Amino acid sequence: MKKNLLTICILLVSLATFAGKFVLIPVTEANDLESLFKNKELKIHYYCDDYVLATASVVSYDNAVALDENAFADVSFYAIVYCHESYKEEYLSSVSKSSKMLYNGNNFFVMKILSNDFMPAKNDGMIAVRDIQARLPKTSIAYPVITEPDEDVLNYLSQVSIDRMMADIQTLQDLETRFCWHLNIFVARDWIKNQFDALDLNVSLHNFPYFDNDNVIAVQYGTEFPNEYVVCGAHYDSYSTQIPDVAPGADDNASGTAGILEIAKILSQYDFKRSIIYCAFSAEELGLIGSGYYAEQCASQNMNIVAYFNMDMIGYLAPEKDIKIHFSNPISAKILADYCQNISEVYFPEIPFSYNNYMSGSDHRSFINAGYMGITSIEHDFTANPHYHKIDDIIGLGINSPELVEVFVKANLASVATLAMYGKEMLYGNFEINPKFKIYPNPTTGELRIENGELGIRNYECGITNVEVFDVYGRKQSSHHLITSSSYHLLNVSHLPAGIYFITIANEFAGKFIKE
């Protein structure tokens, strides 16, 4: 009955659709993301480093491709399906009755989903594209730069138990399948919820309209900044291209789920200044659906999410490969990748660190699309796992390196704890506002009016004043020699990207401003 209801739901005409064509627009210098988002003729539903998918009332962009004449008129989802070039022909043949191919890209398709029988490609991911408005981050976040290990974080790391995590992975594996259409998904959901409940966290089920599935959300509220959130998550559903009812999913993704539970079991014993949210998402395998609904809800509620950390497939080490800490992120989240690299080099200097901009998606993409910084931990080459999306993704085969699981979990724990434990000075610079100066931004002209609020402007009337602007890493962004006028300076900052900046006047710290 649930399946039939969903079919009806998918085929219903959307009454709230932004009228226009469903289009793919490449992101180029001429079609940069910021200008695309500002264009009121577009409703962008998904974006990445290379392109956006949008509804357009007018298609007038360089190399834009019209994919569907009336966007979302007869479907609730389109899909980005990642598929290796060598498998494309076979895949299209297998889904010819359940979908329509709209675009053939480099190792991916954009598909129109016609029925519930539609499935992702056998060895890669899928992203469901809904009729929602994607968001760019409002401001850049300045992540802390760590120079030496913190004793508290070292204490947390010492408590990570690989035996406990492998036991949790075994429990999830023993369910045989956690496919989101199968009743076992609810057994897994209840077991995960019970694990969080035992930690005395604020636990809830976040239901979303896809086979009545639920995300499990556990919140640990901060003591000083409870409305600022550090979020970590993993998906708990599984998938097999061979037999849907046999999808043990040890590596994909009991490993990441066990990692999130382990971080919660340790950090829930302590107080932190920021709130931490631990998430277990469902229906990731069919398009990041659970995390997509949750991230969109967070954005609609204007939740201040400092960062999202994801774990997906962290237990398989290819033969003759060394353990490394690997993250995947889009270019837009590079500052978060730099932060993770900093954490890894300080706490795990003996383990190599790497990251790439691989386009395929896990649940971090849902948070990026909702306007947050997100990153995922994943095996360096997850497609090298011969048991991926198969009935033998079990401990010993799909997971052959408990040591790799431990390393990934520790790297994420240190990253989460560091952001949660420190005050504003760690995120926004260790500066007190200088009472001698007042800074007033003019959003219309892109100028800052800098007033001398304590001594009067007389100090600087005698000549030219040197005004310098620095980013949060201490890198000079601009330098100006301004002649003062009556009682204030005017400084044009329209050329600067969104972010947090500090101003010095005649080498004296004057204050900070946030450019949105």
C-alpha positions as CSV (number, residue, x, y, z in Angstrom):
1,M,0.0,0.0,0.0
2,K,2.8,2.4,0.9
3,K,4.4,1.7,-2.5
4,N,1.2,2.4,-4.4
5,L,0.6,5.6,-2.4
6,L,4.1,6.8,-3.3
7,T,3.6,6.1,-7.0
8,I,0.4,8.2,-6.9
9,C,2.3,11.0,-5.0
10,I,5.1,11.0,-7.6
11,L,2.7,11.3,-10.5
12,L,0.6,14.1,-9.0
13,V,1.0,17.4,-10.7
14,S,2.9,19.9,-8.5
15,L,0.7,23.0,-7.9
16,A,3.5,25.1,-6.5
17,T,6.0,24.6,-9.3
18,F,8.0,27.6,-10.5
19,A,6.8,27.8,-14.1
20,G,9.4,27.0,-16.7
21,K,11.8,24.5,-18.2
22,F,14.0,22.1,-16.3
23,V,17.5,23.1,-17.4
24,L,21.2,22.3,-16.8
25,I,23.5,25.3,-16.9
26,P,27.3,24.8,-16.8
27,V,29.1,26.8,-14.1
28,T,31.6,28.9,-16.0
29,E,33.2,32.3,-15.7
30,A,30.3,33.8,-17.6
31,N,27.8,31.7,-15.6
32,D,29.3,31.9,-12.1
33,L,27.3,30.5,-9.2
34,E,26.7,33.8,-7.5
35,S,25.2,35.5,-10.6
36,L,23.1,32.4,-11.3
37,F,21.6,32.5,-7.8
38,K,20.9,36.2,-8.1
39,N,19.0,35.8,-11.3
40,K,15.2,35.9,-10.6
41,E,14.4,34.0,-13.8
42,L,16.0,30.9,-12.2
43,K,15.0,28.7,-9.4
44,I,18.1,26.6,-8.7
45,H,17.3,23.1,-7.2
46,Y,20.8,21.7,-7.1
47,Y,24.3,23.0,-7.7
48,C,27.9,21.7,-7.8
49,D,31.3,22.9,-9.0
50,D,30.4,22.2,-12.6
51,Y,26.7,22.9,-13.2
52,V,23.3,23.8,-11.7
53,L,20.0,22.2,-12.3
54,A,17.2,24.7,-12.3
55,T,13.8,25.8,-13.4
56,A,14.1,28.6,-15.9
57,S,11.4,31.0,-17.1
58,V,13.9,32.1,-19.8
59,V,16.8,30.0,-21.1
60,S,19.4,32.5,-22.1
61,Y,22.7,31.2,-20.6
62,D,25.8,30.1,-22.3
63,N,25.6,26.3,-23.2
64,A,22.4,25.8,-21.2
65,V,20.5,22.6,-22.0
66,A,16.7,22.4,-21.7
67,L,16.0,18.9,-20.1
68,D,12.2,18.9,-19.6
69,E,9.7,21.4,-21.0
70,N,7.6,21.7,-17.9
71,A,9.7,21.2,-14.7
72,F,8.2,19.0,-12.1
73,A,4.8,19.0,-13.8
74,D,4.4,15.2,-13.6
75,V,7.2,14.1,-11.3
76,S,8.4,14.8,-7.7
77,F,12.0,13.9,-8.4
78,Y,14.6,14.0,-11.1
79,A,17.8,12.1,-10.4
80,I,21.5,12.6,-10.9
81,V,22.9,9.1,-11.4
82,Y,26.6,8.6,-11.3
83,C,27.6,5.9,-13.7
84,H,31.0,4.9,-15.1
85,E,31.2,5.4,-18.9
86,S,31.9,1.7,-19.4
87,Y,28.5,0.7,-17.8
88,K,26.3,3.4,-19.3
89,E,24.8,1.4,-22.1
90,E,24.0,-1.5,-19.8
91,Y,22.5,0.7,-17.2
92,L,20.2,2.6,-19.6
93,S,18.9,-0.7,-20.9
94,S,18.1,-1.8,-17.3
95,V,16.1,1.3,-16.4
96,S,14.4,2.0,-19.8
97,K,10.9,1.3,-18.5
98,S,11.3,3.2,-15.2
99,S,13.0,6.4,-16.3
100,K,13.9,8.7,-19.2
101,M,17.4,9.9,-19.8
102,L,17.5,13.7,-20.0
103,Y,21.3,14.4,-20.1
104,N,24.4,12.3,-20.6
105,G,27.3,13.8,-18.8
106,N,30.9,12.7,-17.9
107,N,30.3,9.6,-15.8
108,F,26.7,10.7,-14.9
109,F,23.2,11.0,-16.2
110,V,20.3,13.3,-15.4
111,M,17.2,11.1,-15.4
112,K,13.5,11.6,-15.1
113,I,12.0,9.1,-12.7
114,L,8.9,7.5,-14.0
115,S,8.2,4.7,-11.5
116,N,9.3,3.2,-8.2
117,D,11.2,0.4,-10.1
118,F,13.9,3.0,-10.9
119,M,17.3,2.2,-9.3
120,P,20.8,3.7,-9.2
121,A,23.7,2.4,-11.2
122,K,25.3,-0.7,-9.7
123,N,28.5,0.8,-8.3
124,D,27.9,4.4,-7.6
125,G,25.6,7.0,-6.0
126,M,22.5,8.9,-6.9
127,I,21.1,12.3,-5.9
128,A,17.3,13.0,-6.0
129,V,16.6,16.5,-7.2
130,R,13.4,18.0,-5.7
131,D,11.4,21.1,-6.4
132,I,13.1,23.1,-3.7
133,Q,15.3,26.3,-3.7
134,A,19.0,25.5,-3.2
135,R,21.0,28.0,-1.2
136,L,24.5,29.4,-1.2
137,P,26.2,30.0,2.2
138,K,25.2,33.4,3.6
139,T,28.7,34.0,4.9
140,S,32.0,32.3,4.9
141,I,33.0,30.7,8.2
142,A,36.5,31.1,9.6
143,Y,37.5,27.7,11.1
144,P,40.1,27.6,13.9
145,V,43.7,27.0,13.1
146,I,45.1,24.5,15.6
147,T,48.8,24.3,16.4
148,E,49.0,21.7,19.1
149,P,46.8,18.9,20.5
150,D,44.3,19.8,23.2
151,E,44.3,17.6,26.3
152,D,40.6,17.2,26.4
153,V,40.5,16.1,22.7
154,L,43.3,13.6,23.4
155,N,41.2,12.2,26.3
156,Y,38.2,11.8,23.9
157,L,40.3,10.1,21.3
158,S,41.7,7.6,23.9
159,Q,38.2,6.4,24.5
160,V,37.4,5.3,21.0
161,S,36.8,1.5,21.0
162,I,37.1,-0.4,17.8
163,D,35.7,-3.5,19.5
164,R,32.5,-1.5,20.4
165,M,32.2,-0.2,16.8
166,M,32.7,-3.6,15.2
167,A,30.0,-5.0,17.5
168,D,27.6,-2.3,16.3
169,I,28.5,-3.0,12.7
170,Q,27.8,-6.7,13.3
171,T,24.4,-5.9,14.8
172,L,23.4,-3.9,11.7
173,Q,24.9,-6.4,9.3
174,D,22.9,-9.2,11.0
175,L,19.6,-7.6,9.9
176,E,20.5,-8.9,6.4
177,T,19.1,-5.9,4.7
178,R,18.3,-2.3,5.6
179,F,16.9,-1.4,2.2
180,C,14.6,1.6,2.7
181,W,11.6,-0.2,1.2
182,H,12.1,-3.2,3.6
183,L,10.5,-3.6,7.0
184,N,14.0,-4.1,8.4
185,I,14.7,-0.4,8.0
186,F,12.3,0.2,10.9
187,V,14.1,-2.4,13.0
188,A,17.4,-0.7,12.3
189,R,15.8,2.7,13.1
190,D,14.5,1.6,16.5
191,W,17.9,0.0,17.4
192,I,19.7,3.2,16.6
193,K,17.2,5.3,18.4
194,N,17.6,3.1,21.5
195,Q,21.4,3.6,21.3
196,F,21.0,7.4,21.4
197,D,18.3,7.2,24.1
198,A,20.7,5.4,26.4
199,L,23.0,8.4,26.2
200,D,20.4,10.7,27.6
201,L,20.4,12.8,24.4
202,N,17.3,14.7,23.0
203,V,16.3,12.1,20.4
204,S,13.6,12.3,17.8
205,L,12.4,10.6,14.6
206,H,12.4,12.9,11.6
207,N,9.8,11.4,9.3
208,F,9.8,12.2,5.6
209,P,7.5,11.2,2.8
210,Y,9.4,8.3,1.3
211,F,8.0,4.9,2.3
212,D,7.3,6.4,5.7
213,N,11.0,6.4,6.4
214,D,12.6,8.2,9.4
215,N,15.9,9.9,10.1
216,V,17.1,9.5,13.7
217,I,18.2,12.8,15.2
218,A,20.0,13.2,18.5
219,V,20.8,16.6,20.0
220,Q,23.4,17.5,22.7
221,Y,22.7,21.1,23.6
222,G,25.6,23.5,24.1
223,T,26.2,25.4,27.3
224,E,27.0,28.9,25.8
225,F,25.9,28.8,22.2
226,P,23.0,26.3,22.0
227,N,21.8,27.8,18.8
228,E,25.1,27.1,16.9
229,Y,25.3,23.5,15.7
230,V,28.1,21.1,14.8
231,V,26.4,18.3,12.9
232,C,27.8,14.9,12.1
233,G,25.9,12.0,10.4
234,A,25.8,8.8,8.3
235,H,23.2,6.9,6.5
236,Y,22.0,3.6,7.9
237,D,20.1,2.2,5.0
238,S,21.7,-0.4,2.7
239,Y,21.4,-1.5,-0.9
240,S,22.3,-4.5,-3.1
241,T,22.2,-4.6,-6.9
242,Q,22.0,-8.4,-6.6
243,I,19.2,-9.2,-4.2
244,P,17.5,-6.2,-2.4
245,D,16.5,-8.5,0.5
246,V,20.1,-9.4,1.0
247,A,22.0,-6.2,1.6
248,P,24.1,-6.5,4.8
249,G,25.9,-3.2,4.0
250,A,28.7,-3.6,6.5
251,D,31.0,-1.0,4.8
252,D,28.1,0.8,3.1
253,N,27.2,2.1,5.6
254,A,27.0,0.3,8.9
255,S,30.6,1.5,9.3
256,G,29.7,5.2,9.2
257,T,26.6,4.6,11.4
258,A,28.7,2.8,14.0
259,G,31.2,5.7,13.8
260,I,28.5,8.3,14.6
261,L,27.2,6.2,17.5
262,E,30.8,5.9,18.8
263,I,31.3,9.7,18.7
264,A,28.0,10.2,20.5
265,K,28.9,7.6,23.2
266,I,32.1,9.5,24.0
267,L,31.2,13.2,23.6
268,S,27.8,12.9,25.3
269,Q,29.6,12.4,28.6
270,Y,30.9,16.0,28.4
271,D,29.7,19.6,28.1
272,F,30.4,21.7,25.0
273,K,29.8,25.3,24.3
274,R,28.1,24.6,20.9
275,S,25.3,22.1,20.3
276,I,26.2,18.8,18.6
277,I,23.6,17.0,16.4
278,Y,24.2,13.3,15.7
279,C,22.2,12.1,12.6
280,A,21.4,8.6,11.2
281,F,19.8,9.1,7.7
282,S,17.6,6.8,5.7
283,A,17.1,6.5,2.0
284,E,20.5,7.8,1.1
285,E,21.0,5.0,-1.4
286,L,18.1,6.1,-3.5
287,G,19.1,9.8,-3.8
288,L,20.2,11.3,-0.4
289,I,16.4,11.6,0.3
290,G,16.4,11.5,4.1
291,S,19.3,13.9,4.5
292,G,17.8,16.1,1.8
293,Y,14.6,16.6,3.7
294,Y,16.4,17.2,7.0
295,A,18.9,19.7,5.6
296,E,16.1,21.6,3.9
297,Q,14.2,21.7,7.2
298,C,17.3,23.1,8.9
299,A,17.7,25.8,6.3
300,S,14.0,26.8,6.4
301,Q,14.3,27.2,10.2
302,N,17.5,29.3,9.7
303,M,19.5,27.0,11.9
304,N,23.1,28.1,12.3
305,I,25.0,25.0,11.4
306,V,28.8,25.6,11.7
307,A,29.7,22.5,9.7
308,Y,28.4,19.1,8.7
309,F,30.7,16.0,8.9
310,N,29.7,12.9,7.1
311,M,31.0,9.3,7.2
312,D,30.2,6.9,4.4
313,M,32.2,3.7,3.7
314,I,35.2,3.8,6.0
315,G,36.2,0.2,6.4
316,Y,37.7,-1.2,3.2
317,L,41.5,-0.9,2.4
318,A,42.5,-1.9,-1.1
319,P,45.3,-4.4,-1.3
320,E,48.8,-3.0,-0.9
321,K,47.4,0.4,0.0
322,D,48.4,2.3,3.2
323,I,45.9,3.8,5.6
324,K,45.2,7.5,4.9
325,I,42.6,10.0,6.1
326,H,40.6,11.0,3.1
327,F,37.8,13.5,2.7
328,S,35.7,14.4,-0.3
329,N,34.2,17.9,-0.7
330,P,33.3,20.4,-3.4
331,I,35.5,23.4,-4.1
332,S,33.0,25.6,-2.2
333,A,33.8,23.7,1.0
334,K,37.6,23.8,0.7
335,I,38.0,25.9,3.8
336,L,36.3,23.0,5.8
337,A,38.7,20.6,4.1
338,D,41.6,22.8,5.1
339,Y,40.3,22.7,8.7
340,C,40.0,18.9,8.6
341,Q,43.6,18.7,7.2
342,N,44.8,20.9,10.0
343,I,43.1,18.7,12.7
344,S,44.5,15.5,11.1
345,E,48.1,16.9,10.9
346,V,48.0,18.0,14.5
347,Y,46.5,14.8,16.0
348,F,47.6,12.2,13.5
349,P,50.9,13.4,12.0
350,E,52.0,9.9,11.1
351,I,49.0,9.3,8.8
352,P,48.8,10.8,5.3
353,F,45.8,13.2,4.6
354,S,44.2,13.7,1.2
355,Y,41.0,15.1,-0.2
356,N,39.4,15.5,-3.6
357,N,36.5,17.2,-5.3
358,Y,34.9,13.9,-6.6
359,M,31.5,14.9,-7.9
360,S,29.5,11.9,-6.7
361,G,27.4,12.5,-3.6
362,S,26.8,11.3,-0.1
363,D,24.7,13.0,2.6
364,H,27.1,16.0,2.9
365,R,25.8,17.2,-0.5
366,S,22.3,17.7,1.1
367,F,23.8,20.2,3.5
368,I,25.8,21.9,0.9
369,N,22.7,22.3,-1.3
370,A,20.9,23.8,1.8
371,G,23.6,26.5,2.2
372,Y,25.9,24.9,4.7
373,M,29.5,23.7,4.7
374,G,29.7,19.9,4.4
375,I,32.4,17.3,3.9
376,T,32.5,13.5,3.8
377,S,35.0,10.9,5.1
378,I,35.2,8.0,2.6
379,E,37.7,5.4,1.5
380,H,40.2,7.0,-1.0
381,D,38.8,4.8,-3.8
382,F,35.6,3.4,-2.6
383,T,34.9,1.8,-6.0
384,A,37.9,-0.5,-5.4
385,N,35.8,-2.4,-2.9
386,P,34.7,-5.5,-4.9
387,H,31.9,-6.1,-2.3
388,Y,30.3,-2.6,-2.7
389,H,26.5,-2.9,-3.2
390,K,26.7,-6.6,-3.1
391,I,25.4,-9.4,-0.9
392,D,28.9,-10.1,0.5
393,D,29.5,-6.6,2.0
394,I,30.2,-8.1,5.4
395,I,32.8,-7.9,8.1
396,G,36.0,-9.6,6.7
397,L,35.2,-8.8,3.1
398,G,33.4,-5.5,2.7
399,I,35.2,-4.4,5.9
400,N,38.7,-5.7,5.9
401,S,40.4,-3.0,8.0
402,P,39.0,-2.2,11.4
403,E,42.1,0.0,11.8
404,L,40.8,2.3,9.0
405,V,37.4,2.6,10.7
406,E,39.1,3.7,13.9
407,V,41.3,6.3,12.1
408,F,38.3,7.9,10.3
409,V,36.2,8.0,13.5
410,K,39.0,9.6,15.5
411,A,39.6,12.2,12.7
412,N,35.9,13.1,12.7
413,L,35.6,13.1,16.5
414,A,38.5,15.5,16.8
415,S,37.0,17.8,14.2
416,V,33.6,17.8,15.8
417,A,34.8,18.3,19.3
418,T,37.2,21.1,18.4
419,L,34.4,23.2,16.8
420,A,32.0,22.4,19.7
421,M,34.3,23.2,22.6
422,Y,35.8,26.6,22.0
423,G,34.2,30.1,22.2
424,K,33.7,32.7,19.6
425,E,37.4,33.6,19.5
426,M,38.1,30.3,17.7
427,L,35.7,30.9,14.9
428,Y,35.8,34.6,14.5
429,G,39.3,35.7,15.6
430,N,40.8,36.3,19.0
431,F,40.2,40.1,19.0
432,E,38.4,42.5,21.2
433,I,36.6,45.3,19.4
434,N,38.7,48.5,19.7
435,P,36.4,51.1,21.5
436,K,38.3,53.9,19.6
437,F,36.6,53.0,16.3
438,K,33.1,52.2,15.0
439,I,32.4,50.4,11.7
440,Y,29.2,50.9,9.8
441,P,28.7,48.9,6.6
442,N,26.7,50.4,3.8
443,P,25.0,47.4,2.0
444,T,24.0,49.6,-1.0
445,T,27.4,51.1,-1.9
446,G,29.7,48.3,-0.6
447,E,31.5,50.9,1.6
448,L,32.4,50.8,5.2
449,R,32.2,54.0,7.2
450,I,34.9,53.9,9.9
451,E,34.4,56.5,12.7
452,N,36.8,57.3,15.5
453,G,34.5,56.8,18.4
454,E,36.7,57.8,21.4
455,L,39.2,60.4,20.6
456,G,37.7,62.2,17.7
457,I,39.1,62.3,14.2
458,R,41.8,64.9,15.0
459,N,44.5,62.2,15.4
460,Y,44.3,61.5,11.7
461,E,43.5,64.9,10.1
462,C,47.1,65.7,9.7
463,G,47.6,63.4,6.7
464,I,47.1,60.2,4.9
465,T,45.9,57.2,6.9
466,N,47.0,53.6,6.1
467,V,44.0,51.3,6.3
468,E,44.5,47.5,5.8
469,V,42.0,44.6,5.6
470,F,42.9,41.1,6.7
471,D,41.0,37.8,6.5
472,V,40.7,35.5,9.5
473,Y,43.9,33.7,8.6
474,G,45.9,37.0,8.8
475,R,46.2,37.3,5.1
476,K,46.1,40.9,3.8
477,Q,43.2,41.3,1.4
478,S,43.6,45.0,0.6
479,S,45.5,48.1,1.6
480,H,44.3,51.6,1.2
481,H,45.8,55.1,1.7
482,L,42.8,57.2,2.5
483,I,42.6,60.9,3.2
484,T,40.3,61.6,6.1
485,S,37.1,63.6,5.7
486,S,35.5,65.6,8.5
487,S,34.8,62.7,11.0
488,Y,35.1,59.4,9.3
489,H,36.9,57.2,6.7
490,L,35.1,55.5,3.8
491,L,36.5,52.2,2.7
492,N,35.2,50.3,-0.3
493,V,35.0,46.6,0.3
494,S,32.7,45.6,-2.6
495,H,35.4,43.5,-4.2
496,L,35.8,41.2,-1.3
497,P,33.9,37.9,-1.2
498,A,31.5,37.1,1.7
499,G,33.4,36.4,4.9
500,I,34.8,37.8,8.1
501,Y,37.4,40.5,8.0
502,F,39.6,42.6,10.3
503,I,40.6,46.2,9.8
504,T,43.7,48.0,11.0
505,I,44.2,51.8,10.9
506,A,47.8,53.0,11.1
507,N,48.7,49.5,12.2
508,E,46.3,49.6,15.1
509,F,43.4,47.1,15.2
510,A,40.2,48.9,14.5
511,G,37.6,46.2,14.5
512,K,36.0,43.4,12.4
513,F,33.1,43.3,10.0
514,I,31.2,40.5,8.3
515,K,30.5,40.8,4.6
516,E,27.4,39.0,3.6
